[in-house]
């Protein structure tokens, strides 16, 4: 029995970045051998086992042969006769097809180290086409390794385009697509993931509304970058700089999808794009089974980001209260702050605005704090209930918002002098 460290751990070690997970391949052993050592098998699809102490994954060396369509359409051979080189051959990219011995000797039969040094993402073998999820995985590695500026090998780009054109992506399972999207969103440059998918034609197949944003013009006064698609990828990258929340990053990605529905006669303006985007975002959620809480923030960002951008001294008290109530800020203040972060990313995700302040965030947090001082228990002590109680709370909130705006106005005049 021989054990090797493989895959991403080897790649990251050579790049000098922290290793997130360690995966191991076992050559010359059977499932019975690993079970006898106390390992626990994970599922029944592949011969993967958890170490009894470290809980790291140990997989029997295996080969795979495509025998049908979809994720489960493979014939697996995990016999003790399978070699390490055969196991590495089935992997997606050369930079993920290297192994280390216990003596830290590098085993690199497919040129992964050279591609790593030259910053190239290259497929290992023609078997790459057998799993359409690899199109998304390659795009994710571009985002995950953004600091190193990896580029697609020409032959890999063409192979990915060929897979898209032949309809291979139709075999992808929704959960696996969302898994790759969510992983990509949690990288430092998620915009690169979607840009790579667009480069090979996959964006129009998987996310047509997002793809349709490209070449859609916007007002150059507010959007010097012009293109709505370019803006969206800038926004999701800005969200990644501001927050480690998947919900925030996903909301930033989808908040402007309604602009894909604007009648060209209105360009470069996009009236009511917020409302137009809601059914598109809902469809994304249904199609890819996006978690409910993640989808909820995305819908709020889609509906309310325009209103939040308008926040300031010129906004009426009624509109201020409308926004706070519509965003459920009183019951979910933490989620409201996440929503404001999405809007801040929308502000920063524009050419020339990358480092500019976003005073609306403090404005809305201040407005919410002012309203939170309304004490319903005092009103209840006065005998108010039902509709009268609701009206009294609303009047007190409006009064406190009025006082809040007055204080801001005084501060602004003081600053001018």
Residue, then its C-alpha position, 0 to 999 in steps of 0.5 A: x500500500x502506497x499513499x500520496x498527497x494529490x491535487x489541490x494541496x500539491x498545487x497550493x504548496x508549490x504556489x506558496x499559498x495556504x493549503x485548505x484541504x488535503x486529499x490522499x490517493x492510496x495505490x495497491x489497496x482495496x476497500x477492505x484494506x482501508x475499512x480494516x484500518x478503521x477508515x469510513x467509506x463516504x457514500x457508495x459512488x466512489x471509493x473514498x474514505x475518511x481517516x479515523x483520526x484526521x477525517x481527511x479523505x483517502x481515495x483508492x486510485x481509480x480509473x473512470x470510463x464514460x458509459x452513459x450521460x450525466x454525473x453517474x454515467x461512469x464505470x469505475x475501476x478501483x482495483x489494487x492494480x490501478x497505478x498512480x499515473x492512471x489515477x492522475x490521468x483522469x483529473x481535470x487540469x495538469x496543475x491538479x494532476x501532481x502528487x507528493x510522496x511521503x518523502x516530499x518527492x514530486x510526481x508530475x507525469x503530465x507537466x503540471x509544474x511547468x504549467x503552474x510556473x507559466x500560469x496556464x490552465x491546461x486539461x490533462x487528457x481528452x477525457x476532460x470532455x466526459x464531465x461537463x462540470x469541468x467547464x465550471x471548475x476551470x472557470x472557478x480556478x481562474x477566480x480562485x487563483x486570481x492573484x496569479x493571473x492564470x490563462x486558459x491554454x488555447x486547446x483547453x479553451x477550444x475544448x470547452x467551447x466544443x463541449x458547450x456547442x455540443x450541448x454537454x452542459x444540459x447534463x449538469x445537475x442543478x445542485x452541482x451548478x450551484x455548488x460551483x457558483x457558490x464556491x466561485x462567489x467565495x473567491x477573491x475575484x468571482x467576476x473572473x469565473x463568469x467572465x471565463x464562462x462567457x469566454x467559452x460560451x457557457x454563460x449564455x447557456x447556464x445564465x442567459x439573463x446575466x449574459x444578456x447584460x453584456x453590450x447593454x449600455x448604461x448612462x455614462x454619467x453614472x456608469x463610465x464603464x458603460x456596459x451593464x455586464x461589465x458593471x455587474x462583474x465589477x459589482x460582484x468583485x467589489x462585494x467580495x472585497x467588502x464582505x465574506x458573506x455568500x448572500x451579499x455576493x450573490x445579491x450583488x451578482x443578480x441585483x441588476x438582471x432586470x436591465x436585460x429586459x429593458x426595451x432598447x428604445x429606453x437605452x441607456x436608461x433602465x426605468x423599472x429595471x428593479x421590478x423587471x429583475x424580480x421574476x428573473x432572480x426568482x427563476x434563478x432561485x428555483x432553477x438552481x435551488x438557491x438557499x432560501x435566505x440567500x435568495x431573500x437578500x437577492x430579491x430585496x437588493x433587486x427591488x430596493x437598491x435604487x431607492x437606497x441609492x437615493x437616500x439623503x436629505x432630499x428624500x421625504x420622510x414617507x419614502x424613508x419609512x417606506x424603504x425601511x419597512x419594505x426592507x424589513x429593517x426593523x425586524x432584521x437589522x443585520x440583514x438590512x446592513x447586508x443589503x446596504x453592503x450590496x448597495x455599496x458594492x453597486x456604487x463601487x463597481x463602476x469605473x472611476x468609483x472604486x475608492x469613493x465614499x458611499x454616504x448612503x450606508x451611514x444615512x440609512x443606518x442612522x435612520x434605522x437607529x433613530x426609528x428603533x428608539x420608538x418604544x411600543x410598550x409605552x404606547x401599549x401602556x396607554x391602552x393602544x392596540x391593533x390599528x391604533x397602535x400601528x398608526x401611533x408607531x408609524x407617527x413616532x417613527x416619522x417624527x424621529x426620522x424628521x428629527x434625524x434629518x434635522x440633525x443632519x441638516x444642522x451638521x451639514x450647515x455647520x460643516x459648510x461654515 
